[in-house]
Amino acid sequence: MTIEKKNPIRVAIAGVGNCASSLVQGVSYCKQMGDKAIGVSFPDLGGYAPSDIEFVAAFDIDARKVNRPLGEAIMAAPNCTATFCDDVSEHKAMVRRGPDLDGFTAFMRNQNPERAFQGSPEPALTQAEVTQVLKDSNAEVLIIFLPVGSIEAVEFYVQCALDAGVSIVNGIPVFIVSNPVWAKKFEDAGIPILGDDFKAQFGATIMHRTVAALADMRGVQIDRTYQLNVGGNTDFLNMMDGDRLAMKRESKTEAVQEAMDARLAGDDIRVGPSDYVPWLNDRKVAYIRLEGRLFGGVATNVEMRLEVEDSPNAAAEALAAIRCAKIARERGMAGPVKAASAFIFKHPPEQMADEEAYRQMVAFAEGTTG
Ligand SMILES: NC(=O)c1ccc[n+]([C@@H]2O[C@H](COP(=O)([O-])OP(=O)(O)OC[C@H]3O[C@@H](n4cnc5c(N)ncnc54)[C@H](O)[C@@H]3O)[C@@H](O)[C@H]2O)c1
Protein backbone atom coordinates (compact mmCIF):
# COMPACT_ATOMS: atom_id res chain seq x y z
CA MET A 1 0.00 0.00 0.00
CA THR A 2 1.33 3.49 -0.81
CA ILE A 3 1.05 5.92 2.08
CA GLU A 4 0.49 9.54 1.12
CA LYS A 5 3.58 11.46 2.27
CA LYS A 6 2.98 14.42 4.58
CA ASN A 7 5.66 16.73 5.97
CA PRO A 8 8.28 15.02 8.17
CA ILE A 9 7.76 14.64 11.91
CA ARG A 10 10.55 16.59 13.60
CA VAL A 11 11.78 14.77 16.71
CA ALA A 12 14.31 15.55 19.47
CA ILE A 13 15.71 12.87 21.80
CA ALA A 14 16.70 13.17 25.48
CA GLY A 15 19.01 10.21 26.28
CA VAL A 16 20.93 8.65 23.35
CA GLY A 17 21.15 5.15 24.85
CA ASN A 18 20.13 1.75 23.54
CA CYS A 19 16.44 2.58 23.01
CA ALA A 20 17.37 5.72 21.06
CA SER A 21 19.79 3.60 19.00
CA SER A 22 17.02 1.18 18.02
CA LEU A 23 14.65 4.06 17.30
CA VAL A 24 17.10 5.89 15.04
CA GLN A 25 18.14 2.66 13.29
CA GLY A 26 14.44 1.83 12.96
CA VAL A 27 13.67 4.96 10.94
CA SER A 28 16.52 4.25 8.48
CA TYR A 29 15.59 0.56 8.38
CA CYS A 30 11.99 1.37 7.43
CA LYS A 31 13.17 3.83 4.76
CA GLN A 32 15.63 1.34 3.28
CA MET A 33 13.37 -1.73 3.44
CA GLY A 34 10.04 -0.13 2.45
CA ASP A 35 7.25 -2.74 2.38
CA LYS A 36 9.79 -5.48 3.24
CA ALA A 37 10.51 -4.08 6.73
CA ILE A 38 9.83 -6.78 9.34
CA GLY A 39 7.86 -6.39 12.58
CA VAL A 40 6.57 -2.84 12.08
CA SER A 41 3.72 -1.91 14.46
CA PHE A 42 1.27 0.11 12.36
CA PRO A 43 3.03 0.58 8.97
CA ASP A 44 0.44 3.34 8.37
CA LEU A 45 -0.86 5.45 11.21
CA GLY A 46 -3.08 8.35 10.12
CA GLY A 47 -1.16 8.58 6.84
CA TYR A 48 2.27 8.50 8.50
CA ALA A 49 4.93 5.81 8.13
CA PRO A 50 7.90 5.37 10.52
CA SER A 51 10.13 6.69 7.72
CA ASP A 52 8.42 10.10 7.98
CA ILE A 53 10.33 10.75 11.22
CA GLU A 54 13.32 13.08 11.12
CA PHE A 55 15.64 13.59 14.11
CA VAL A 56 16.47 17.28 14.53
CA ALA A 57 18.11 17.47 17.99
CA ALA A 58 19.49 15.20 20.71
CA PHE A 59 20.83 15.55 24.26
CA ASP A 60 23.10 13.31 26.33
CA ILE A 61 25.81 13.61 29.00
CA ASP A 62 28.26 10.89 27.91
CA ALA A 63 31.71 11.85 26.60
CA ARG A 64 31.44 9.19 23.87
CA LYS A 65 28.22 10.69 22.49
CA VAL A 66 28.28 14.47 23.06
CA ASN A 67 29.32 16.58 20.02
CA ARG A 68 28.95 13.67 17.64
CA PRO A 69 26.30 13.32 14.92
CA LEU A 70 23.38 11.21 16.12
CA GLY A 71 24.12 8.43 13.59
CA GLU A 72 27.58 7.97 15.17
CA ALA A 73 26.58 8.55 18.79
CA ILE A 74 24.01 5.73 18.78
CA MET A 75 26.77 3.25 17.94
CA ALA A 76 29.08 4.41 20.79
CA ALA A 77 29.66 2.41 24.00
CA PRO A 78 28.15 1.69 26.41
CA ASN A 79 25.29 1.16 23.91
CA CYS A 80 25.24 -2.55 23.18
CA THR A 81 21.99 -3.27 21.36
CA ALA A 82 21.79 -5.16 18.08
CA THR A 83 22.76 -3.34 14.89
CA PHE A 84 19.96 -4.13 12.44
CA CYS A 85 20.62 -1.18 10.13
CA ASP A 86 24.24 -0.46 9.12
CA ASP A 87 23.72 2.80 7.27
CA VAL A 88 22.51 5.47 9.69
CA SER A 89 24.71 8.27 8.34
CA GLU A 90 21.65 10.34 7.34
CA HIS A 91 21.12 11.27 11.03
CA LYS A 92 23.40 14.28 11.31
CA ALA A 93 21.88 16.25 14.23
CA MET A 94 24.65 16.90 16.80
CA VAL A 95 24.22 15.43 20.27
CA ARG A 96 24.29 18.35 22.71
CA ARG A 97 25.54 18.24 26.31
CA GLY A 98 22.61 18.29 28.75
CA PRO A 99 22.99 18.75 32.53
CA ASP A 100 23.69 15.61 34.62
CA LEU A 101 21.07 16.30 37.31
CA ASP A 102 19.97 12.91 38.67
CA GLY A 103 20.51 11.13 35.32
CA PHE A 104 24.15 10.38 36.15
CA THR A 105 24.38 9.13 39.72
CA ALA A 106 27.14 8.27 42.19
CA PHE A 107 26.16 4.63 41.73
CA MET A 108 26.82 4.78 37.96
CA ARG A 109 30.09 6.72 38.47
CA ASN A 110 31.36 3.79 40.59
CA GLN A 111 30.76 1.09 37.95
CA ASN A 112 33.12 -0.28 35.30
CA PRO A 113 33.44 2.83 33.04
CA GLU A 114 33.30 0.67 29.91
CA ARG A 115 29.79 -0.46 30.80
CA ALA A 116 28.46 2.63 32.62
CA PHE A 117 28.10 6.32 31.70
CA GLN A 118 31.19 8.59 31.37
CA GLY A 119 30.48 12.29 31.90
CA SER A 120 31.47 14.64 29.09
CA PRO A 121 33.87 17.50 30.06
CA GLU A 122 31.79 19.91 27.89
CA PRO A 123 29.83 22.58 29.79
CA ALA A 124 26.18 21.61 30.10
CA LEU A 125 23.44 23.60 28.38
CA THR A 126 21.14 25.63 30.63
CA GLN A 127 17.37 25.29 30.63
CA ALA A 128 17.07 28.39 28.43
CA GLU A 129 19.62 26.95 25.99
CA VAL A 130 17.93 23.55 25.71
CA THR A 131 14.61 25.35 25.13
CA GLN A 132 16.27 27.44 22.43
CA VAL A 133 17.73 24.34 20.72
CA LEU A 134 14.21 22.85 20.62
CA LYS A 135 12.83 26.08 19.13
CA ASP A 136 15.65 26.59 16.62
CA SER A 137 15.39 23.02 15.37
CA ASN A 138 11.59 23.35 14.96
CA ALA A 139 11.17 20.15 16.97
CA GLU A 140 7.56 19.01 17.32
CA VAL A 141 8.09 16.04 19.65
CA LEU A 142 10.66 15.36 22.41
CA ILE A 143 11.05 11.68 23.26
CA ILE A 144 12.43 10.87 26.70
CA PHE A 145 14.79 7.91 27.03
CA LEU A 146 16.62 8.88 30.25
CA PRO A 147 17.65 6.37 32.96
CA VAL A 148 15.06 5.05 35.41
CA GLY A 149 14.85 7.28 38.52
CA SER A 150 15.86 10.52 36.73
CA ILE A 151 13.04 12.58 38.16
CA GLU A 152 14.85 15.94 38.09
CA ALA A 153 16.31 15.35 34.63
CA VAL A 154 12.95 14.34 33.18
CA GLU A 155 11.25 17.37 34.70
CA PHE A 156 14.03 19.59 33.34
CA TYR A 157 13.49 18.43 29.74
CA VAL A 158 9.69 18.40 30.14
CA GLN A 159 9.76 22.06 31.25
CA CYS A 160 11.95 22.93 28.24
CA ALA A 161 9.45 21.21 25.94
CA LEU A 162 6.55 23.05 27.56
CA ASP A 163 8.34 26.38 27.11
CA ALA A 164 9.17 25.56 23.48
CA GLY A 165 5.66 24.32 22.57
CA VAL A 166 6.93 20.78 21.93
CA SER A 167 4.98 17.56 22.61
CA ILE A 168 6.34 14.95 25.02
CA VAL A 169 6.54 11.22 24.38
CA ASN A 170 7.68 9.92 27.75
CA GLY A 171 9.18 6.45 27.42
CA ILE A 172 10.24 6.08 31.03
CA PRO A 173 8.66 5.48 34.44
CA VAL A 174 8.82 9.02 35.80
CA PHE A 175 5.19 10.07 35.91
CA ILE A 176 4.44 13.10 33.72
CA VAL A 177 1.51 12.33 31.43
CA SER A 178 -0.16 10.36 34.24
CA ASN A 179 0.57 13.17 36.72
CA PRO A 180 -2.46 15.54 36.75
CA VAL A 181 -0.28 18.57 37.56
CA TRP A 182 1.95 18.17 34.48
CA ALA A 183 -1.00 17.02 32.34
CA LYS A 184 -2.87 20.25 33.14
CA LYS A 185 0.14 22.43 32.30
CA PHE A 186 0.29 20.89 28.81
CA GLU A 187 -3.49 21.04 28.43
CA ASP A 188 -3.47 24.74 29.32
CA ALA A 189 -0.63 25.32 26.85
CA GLY A 190 -2.51 23.49 24.06
CA ILE A 191 0.18 20.79 23.63
CA PRO A 192 -0.62 17.04 23.31
CA ILE A 193 1.52 14.52 25.25
CA LEU A 194 1.83 10.70 25.44
CA GLY A 195 3.18 8.42 28.20
CA ASP A 196 4.30 7.09 30.60
CA ASP A 197 6.81 4.17 30.32
CA PHE A 198 6.71 2.19 27.06
CA LYS A 199 4.85 -1.12 27.03
CA ALA A 200 7.22 -2.97 24.69
CA GLN A 201 5.99 -4.51 21.44
CA PHE A 202 6.25 -8.14 22.61
CA GLY A 203 7.52 -7.78 26.17
CA ALA A 204 6.95 -9.15 29.65
CA THR A 205 4.13 -6.69 30.45
CA ILE A 206 1.91 -7.47 27.46
CA MET A 207 2.54 -11.24 27.92
CA HIS A 208 1.72 -11.08 31.61
CA ARG A 209 -1.42 -8.98 31.04
CA THR A 210 -2.62 -11.27 28.27
CA VAL A 211 -2.29 -14.49 30.27
CA ALA A 212 -3.86 -12.90 33.37
CA ALA A 213 -6.82 -11.61 31.29
CA LEU A 214 -7.19 -15.05 29.69
CA ALA A 215 -7.35 -16.72 33.11
CA ASP A 216 -10.01 -14.22 34.21
CA MET A 217 -12.03 -14.75 31.01
CA ARG A 218 -12.01 -18.54 31.58
CA GLY A 219 -13.11 -18.19 35.20
CA VAL A 220 -9.78 -19.24 36.73
CA GLN A 221 -9.05 -17.67 40.10
CA ILE A 222 -5.56 -16.11 40.14
CA ASP A 223 -3.96 -16.38 43.60
CA ARG A 224 -0.43 -15.06 43.12
CA THR A 225 2.08 -14.13 40.42
CA TYR A 226 5.59 -12.92 39.72
CA GLN A 227 7.55 -11.48 36.81
CA LEU A 228 11.33 -11.54 37.23
CA ASN A 229 13.45 -9.73 34.63
CA VAL A 230 17.20 -9.91 34.01
CA GLY A 231 19.36 -8.14 31.44
CA GLY A 232 22.86 -6.79 30.81
CA ASN A 233 22.44 -3.24 29.42
CA THR A 234 22.98 0.07 31.26
CA ASP A 235 19.24 0.23 32.02
CA PHE A 236 19.55 -2.97 34.07
CA LEU A 237 22.83 -1.79 35.62
CA ASN A 238 21.24 1.51 36.70
CA MET A 239 18.28 -0.40 38.14
CA MET A 240 20.59 -2.26 40.56
CA ASP A 241 20.37 1.01 42.52
CA GLY A 242 17.23 0.09 44.46
CA ASP A 243 16.54 3.68 45.54
CA ARG A 244 15.67 4.58 41.93
CA LEU A 245 13.20 1.80 41.37
CA ALA A 246 10.00 2.93 43.11
CA MET A 247 8.22 4.27 40.02
CA LYS A 248 9.48 1.43 37.77
CA ARG A 249 8.03 -1.16 40.15
CA GLU A 250 4.78 0.75 40.46
CA SER A 251 4.46 1.14 36.69
CA LYS A 252 5.18 -2.55 35.96
CA THR A 253 3.08 -3.88 38.85
CA GLU A 254 0.06 -1.68 38.13
CA ALA A 255 0.14 -2.69 34.45
CA VAL A 256 -0.45 -6.28 35.61
CA GLN A 257 -2.84 -5.49 38.50
CA GLU A 258 -5.05 -3.41 36.20
CA ALA A 259 -5.34 -6.27 33.69
CA MET A 260 -6.95 -8.58 36.28
CA ASP A 261 -10.59 -8.58 37.44
CA ALA A 262 -9.53 -8.62 41.11
CA ARG A 263 -6.40 -6.97 42.52
CA LEU A 264 -3.95 -9.22 44.34
CA ALA A 265 -2.70 -8.40 47.84
CA GLY A 266 0.77 -6.79 47.90
CA ASP A 267 2.57 -9.95 49.04
CA ASP A 268 0.95 -12.03 46.27
CA ILE A 269 2.41 -10.07 43.37
CA ARG A 270 6.07 -9.28 42.62
CA VAL A 271 6.96 -7.61 39.32
CA GLY A 272 10.13 -5.79 38.35
CA PRO A 273 13.77 -5.79 37.32
CA SER A 274 15.57 -8.54 39.23
CA ASP A 275 19.26 -8.69 38.33
CA TYR A 276 22.05 -7.41 36.07
CA VAL A 277 23.91 -10.05 34.04
CA PRO A 278 26.58 -8.18 32.01
CA TRP A 279 27.07 -10.86 29.34
CA LEU A 280 23.41 -10.65 28.35
CA ASN A 281 24.08 -7.11 27.00
CA ASP A 282 20.78 -5.85 25.52
CA ARG A 283 19.15 -9.27 25.73
CA LYS A 284 16.48 -9.46 28.41
CA VAL A 285 15.03 -12.63 29.90
CA ALA A 286 11.68 -12.52 31.73
CA TYR A 287 10.34 -15.33 33.90
CA ILE A 288 6.60 -15.10 34.51
CA ARG A 289 4.62 -17.39 36.82
CA LEU A 290 0.94 -17.39 37.73
CA GLU A 291 -0.63 -19.67 40.34
CA GLY A 292 -4.37 -20.12 40.65
CA ARG A 293 -7.33 -22.43 40.96
CA LEU A 294 -9.56 -24.05 38.34
CA PHE A 295 -13.11 -25.39 38.72
CA GLY A 296 -13.62 -27.05 42.09
CA GLY A 297 -10.71 -25.17 43.63
CA VAL A 298 -8.17 -27.45 41.93
CA ALA A 299 -4.67 -25.89 41.82
CA THR A 300 -2.95 -24.90 38.57
CA ASN A 301 0.07 -22.88 37.56
CA VAL A 302 1.70 -21.62 34.39
CA GLU A 303 5.27 -20.48 33.69
CA MET A 304 6.56 -18.51 30.72
CA ARG A 305 10.10 -17.56 29.74
CA LEU A 306 10.44 -14.71 27.27
CA GLU A 307 13.74 -13.69 25.66
CA VAL A 308 13.95 -10.46 23.69
CA GLU A 309 16.41 -7.83 22.50
CA ASP A 310 15.22 -5.11 24.89
CA SER A 311 15.63 -1.90 22.91
CA PRO A 312 14.08 -2.64 19.49
CA ASN A 313 11.11 -3.89 21.52
CA ALA A 314 10.59 -0.37 22.91
CA ALA A 315 11.53 1.40 19.66
CA ALA A 316 8.71 -0.33 17.76
CA GLU A 317 6.19 1.36 20.04
CA ALA A 318 8.12 4.65 20.09
CA LEU A 319 7.60 4.86 16.32
CA ALA A 320 3.85 4.59 16.89
CA ALA A 321 3.79 7.07 19.80
CA ILE A 322 5.67 9.76 17.86
CA ARG A 323 3.22 9.49 14.96
CA CYS A 324 0.26 9.72 17.37
CA ALA A 325 1.77 12.89 18.84
CA LYS A 326 2.02 14.41 15.37
CA ILE A 327 -1.59 13.47 14.53
CA ALA A 328 -2.78 14.96 17.83
CA ARG A 329 -0.90 18.20 17.10
CA GLU A 330 -2.50 18.42 13.64
CA ARG A 331 -5.93 18.01 15.24
CA GLY A 332 -5.24 20.77 17.81
CA MET A 333 -5.51 18.36 20.75
CA ALA A 334 -4.13 19.33 24.17
CA GLY A 335 -2.95 17.34 27.21
CA PRO A 336 -2.79 13.51 27.42
CA VAL A 337 -3.74 11.53 24.29
CA LYS A 338 -5.55 8.87 26.29
CA ALA A 339 -6.33 5.85 24.07
CA ALA A 340 -2.91 5.82 22.41
CA SER A 341 -1.24 6.23 25.81
CA ALA A 342 -3.25 3.26 27.14
CA PHE A 343 -2.19 1.04 24.24
CA ILE A 344 1.47 2.07 24.02
CA PHE A 345 2.46 2.74 27.66
CA LYS A 346 2.49 0.81 30.93
CA HIS A 347 1.41 3.74 33.12
CA PRO A 348 -1.06 5.88 31.13
CA PRO A 349 -3.42 8.41 32.67
CA GLU A 350 -6.28 5.89 32.09
CA GLN A 351 -5.71 2.13 31.94
CA MET A 352 -7.81 0.15 29.42
CA ALA A 353 -7.99 -3.48 28.34
CA ASP A 354 -5.44 -3.89 25.52
CA GLU A 355 -8.03 -4.81 22.85
CA GLU A 356 -10.16 -1.78 23.74
CA ALA A 357 -7.13 0.54 23.75
CA TYR A 358 -6.10 -0.88 20.34
CA ARG A 359 -9.58 -0.27 18.90
CA GLN A 360 -9.72 3.29 20.24
CA MET A 361 -6.18 4.12 19.11
CA VAL A 362 -6.86 2.93 15.55
CA ALA A 363 -10.12 4.96 15.52
CA PHE A 364 -8.16 8.00 16.75
CA ALA A 365 -5.51 7.59 14.03
CA GLU A 366 -8.20 7.19 11.35
CA GLY A 367 -9.92 10.31 12.62
CA THR A 368 -13.18 8.61 13.55
CA THR A 369 -12.85 9.58 17.26
CA GLY A 370 -10.93 12.24 19.23
N1 LIG B 1 13.75 -1.36 26.53
C1 LIG B 1 12.49 -1.31 26.84
O1 LIG B 1 11.71 -2.17 26.43
C2 LIG B 1 11.96 -0.19 27.69
C3 LIG B 1 10.59 -0.19 27.98
C4 LIG B 1 10.09 0.83 28.77
C5 LIG B 1 10.91 1.83 29.26
N2 LIG B 1 12.24 1.81 28.98
C6 LIG B 1 13.05 2.88 29.56
O2 LIG B 1 13.68 3.69 28.58
C7 LIG B 1 14.79 4.36 29.18
C8 LIG B 1 15.98 4.28 28.25
O3 LIG B 1 16.43 2.93 28.19
P1 LIG B 1 17.83 2.60 27.50
O4 LIG B 1 17.94 1.14 27.48
O5 LIG B 1 17.98 3.39 26.24
O6 LIG B 1 18.83 3.21 28.61
P2 LIG B 1 20.36 3.62 28.43
O7 LIG B 1 20.98 3.53 29.76
O8 LIG B 1 20.95 2.84 27.29
O9 LIG B 1 20.27 5.15 27.95
C9 LIG B 1 20.13 6.24 28.80
C10 LIG B 1 20.89 7.41 28.17
O10 LIG B 1 20.61 8.59 28.91
C11 LIG B 1 21.82 9.34 29.01
N3 LIG B 1 21.67 10.28 30.12
C12 LIG B 1 21.84 10.08 31.46
N4 LIG B 1 21.56 11.22 32.15
C13 LIG B 1 21.22 12.14 31.21
C14 LIG B 1 20.84 13.51 31.30
N5 LIG B 1 20.74 14.14 32.46
N6 LIG B 1 20.58 14.19 30.14
C15 LIG B 1 20.68 13.55 28.93
N7 LIG B 1 21.04 12.25 28.81
C16 LIG B 1 21.29 11.56 29.93
C17 LIG B 1 22.89 8.28 29.17
O11 LIG B 1 24.19 8.77 28.88
C18 LIG B 1 22.41 7.23 28.17
O12 LIG B 1 22.92 7.49 26.88
C19 LIG B 1 15.02 3.68 30.54
O13 LIG B 1 14.48 4.47 31.56
C20 LIG B 1 14.22 2.39 30.39
O14 LIG B 1 13.78 1.85 31.62
C21 LIG B 1 12.78 0.83 28.19
The ligand as a Gaussian input file, in Angstrom:
#p B3LYP/6-31G(d) Opt

LIG

0 1
 N       13.749000      -1.363000      26.530000
 C       12.488000      -1.315000      26.845000
 O       11.710000      -2.172000      26.430000
 C       11.959000      -0.192000      27.694000
 C       10.590000      -0.191000      27.979000
 C       10.085000       0.831000      28.771000
 C       10.909000       1.826000      29.256000
 N       12.239000       1.808000      28.977000
 C       13.051000       2.883000      29.558000
 O       13.675000       3.688000      28.577000
 C       14.793000       4.355000      29.178000
 C       15.980000       4.276000      28.254000
 O       16.429000       2.930000      28.189000
 P       17.832000       2.605000      27.501000
 O       17.941000       1.135000      27.476000
 O       17.978000       3.385000      26.241000
 O       18.833000       3.206000      28.613000
 P       20.360000       3.615000      28.430000
 O       20.978000       3.526000      29.761000
 O       20.954000       2.844000      27.295000
 O       20.274000       5.147000      27.950000
 C       20.132000       6.244000      28.803000
 C       20.886000       7.412000      28.167000
 O       20.613000       8.592000      28.910000
 C       21.824000       9.337000      29.014000
 N       21.674000      10.281000      30.124000
 C       21.839000      10.085000      31.463000
 N       21.564000      11.217000      32.148000
 C       21.222000      12.144000      31.211000
 C       20.844000      13.515000      31.304000
 N       20.743000      14.145000      32.464000
 N       20.576000      14.188000      30.140000
 C       20.678000      13.552000      28.934000
 N       21.035000      12.249000      28.806000
 C       21.290000      11.556000      29.928000
 C       22.894000       8.277000      29.173000
 O       24.188000       8.767000      28.881000
 C       22.409000       7.228000      28.172000
 O       22.917000       7.492000      26.883000
 C       15.017000       3.678000      30.539000
 O       14.476000       4.470000      31.563000
 C       14.216000       2.388000      30.386000
 O       13.784000       1.847000      31.620000
 C       12.785000       0.833000      28.185000

